[in-house]
Amino acid sequence: MKIALLGAGGKMGVRLATNLKGSDYDVAHVEIGEAGRTRLREALGVECVSLDEAIDGAGAVILAVPDTAIRKIAGDVVPRLAPGTIVMALDAAAPFAGHFPEREDVTYFVSHPCHPPIFNDETDMAAKRDFFGGVAARQSIVSALMQGPEEHYALGEAIAKTIYAPILRSHRVTVEQMALLEPGLSETVCATLLVVMKDAMDEVVARGVDPVAARDFLLGHLNILGAVVMGEIEGAFSDACNKAITNGKPRLMRDDWRGVFEKDELAESIRAIT
């Protein structure tokens, strides 16, 4: 299959281009920025082509572009595609927000990496230090067939497994479920709470704790507490820890915090992103 990779010279695009280079796909790279074109040329020996040349005969078009640009780019590109083309987004935000143009004879497919898990069995140092994924560490992915024939799911998943390789597990979800996962679970909740943890660490440092000691203490407790909470090991918190949670949770969390997953609030979060 021929793949048109749009935004090939960007941060994400180069990652995808690197994995696609060693695959069986025929890839046409599109990049409007001179810096991105130079990056591709120097890193991969790849020359970019025009958009018209890239989409001519392409079975799939990957939109490796910012969420804020997808509405404009998809609106320009999709009407020019042959029927049956797979249009692949790398995040659920823009598709969830309705930024893809209406066209019933093309397929809309969305896939996103889970990133390498904290708890894993990687032993190679390159894999242990591959926090983003797509290089050496195995990671899971989630994918959704937004519209199109059922047989296109396997085609889209195969592309996703290539661009995000090496793969641990592949999960099928809906676009709505993917939006619950991101921005809902991963960014609105997880990233926010991690920022609060870093702020808390800075606070104890400001109150006199050595910064290296504070960091060691926090990261070590994240490891063991996370292993217990997530069921990675059999274990239970001490009575003192449970009492601290009982006292701390209402101090830190609003009673209605689960509202971040309600459709209207999720849509507003995605509107701000896109």
Number of C-alpha atoms within 10 A of each C-alpha: 13 17 24 27 29 23 23 30 29 22 13 14 23 21 18 22 23 18 17 20 15 9 13 10 13 14 21 24 27 25 23 16 13 10 12 20 22 17 18 23 14 11 11 13 9 20 14 22 16 12 17 13 14 20 26 15 15 21 19 26 24 22 23 24 21 16 19 15 14 20 18 12 15 17 15 12 15 20 13 12 21 15 14 17 21 27 24 23 25 21 24 27 28 22 23 19 16 10 19 19 15 11 12 11 15 20 22 26 28 28 27 18 22 21 19 25 15 11 11 12 11 14 9 10 10 12 17 16 14 15 16 15 22 24 19 20 26 23 24 20 21 22 26 24 24 19 18 17 13 10 9 18 22 11 15 23 22 11 21 24 22 20 22 25 22 18 21 15 12 17 12 15 16 15 22 17 15 23 25 19 18 21 23 22 16 14 13 17 17 14 14 13 14 12 11 13 14 13 12 14 18 15 13 13 16 11 9 9 14 11 14 10 10 18 16 11 12 15 11 12 12 13 12 13 17 15 16 15 13 10 11 13 12 9 12 12 12 9 9 9 11 12 11 11 14 11 11 11 11 10 10 11 11 10 10 7 9 11 12 19 18 11 13 11 13 21 18 13 16 20 14 9 14 17
